[in-house]
C-alpha cells in the first residue's frame, strides 16, 4: 500500500514480512512500518539528510503533544457540528478503512463520509500510542463517537491513524490524516 507518497506496509505476514511487496518495501528517504520487536520502534526511520545523517525528529512527548492537539481539533470541530472541518484534517488523497472492508479514498469520498453524520453530540479520541518522526506519525487509540437525536447512538472503535505533514518535510505545516483504519 502506498499512501501520500510514502512507502507504507500495513499487511504483515506471520513470517514478519510485508505481504505482496517483498520484505522491506523501502525506497531511499521513505519510512516503513515494522512489527514490534524487542527494543525496536514500530516505525523505522529511513529518512536521511543529504549528508546521510538521520533527519532530526521531535522527542516522543513533543510528537505525541502535536498529534493530541490535532485530535482535539477533530473533537472540537465535531462538537460544533462542522463536518467539513473534520474532513479537512484528512489529506486530499486520504484512505479510510472500516472493519467490513468498506473504503473511502480521496477528498470527495472523505467529505461525503463525514457529511453523512447527522446530529453530532460528542467525540472522544483516546490516544494510546504515537510513534514516528517529523514527517510521519502513527497513532493508535480508541474513538467514542456519540450522535443522533432524540436517542443518541454511541460508536466505540479502536483505530490506527497515519499522519503526514501537509507539506512533506516541512515541520511548520499541519499534520493531516493519510490513513484512517478502524475496527
Residue, then its C-alpha position, 0 to 999 in steps of 0.5 A: x500500500x502506498x499512501x501520500x507518497x510514502x512507502x507504507x506496509x500495513x499487511x504483515x505476514x506471520x513470517x514478519x514480512x510485508x505481504x505482496x511487496x517483498x520484505x522491506x518495501x523501502x525506497x531511499x528517504x521513505x519510512x516503513x512500518x515494522x512489527x514490534x520487536x524487542x527494543x525496536x520502534x514500530x516505525x523505522x526511520x529511513x529518512x536521511x539528510x543529504x549528508x546521510x545523517x538521520x533527519x532530526x525528529x521531535x522527542x516522543x512527548x513533543x510528537x505525541x503533544x502535536x498529534x493530541x492537539x490535532x485530535x482535539x481539533x477533530x473533537x472540537x470541530x465535531x462538537x460544533x457540528x462542522x463536518x467539513x472541518x473534520x474532513x479537512x484534517x484528512x489529506x486530499x488523497x486520504x484512505x479510510x478503512x472500516x472493519x467490513x472492508x468498506x473504503x473511502x479514498x480521496x477528498x470527495x469520498x472523505x467529505x461525503x463520509x463525514x457529511x453523512x453524520x447527522x446530529x453530532x453530540x460528542x467525540x472522544x479520541x483516546x490516544x494510546x500510542x504515537x510513534x514516528x518522526x517529523x514527517x510521519x506519525x502513527x497513532x493508535x487509540x480508541x474513538x467514542x463517537x456519540x450522535x443522533x437525536x432524540x436517542x443518541x447512538x454511541x460508536x466505540x472503535x479502536x483505530x490506527x491513524x497515519x499522519x503526514x505533514x501537509x507539506x512533506x518535510x516541512x515541520x511548520x505545516x499541519x499534520x493531516x490524516x493519510x490513513x484512517x483504519x478502524x475496527 
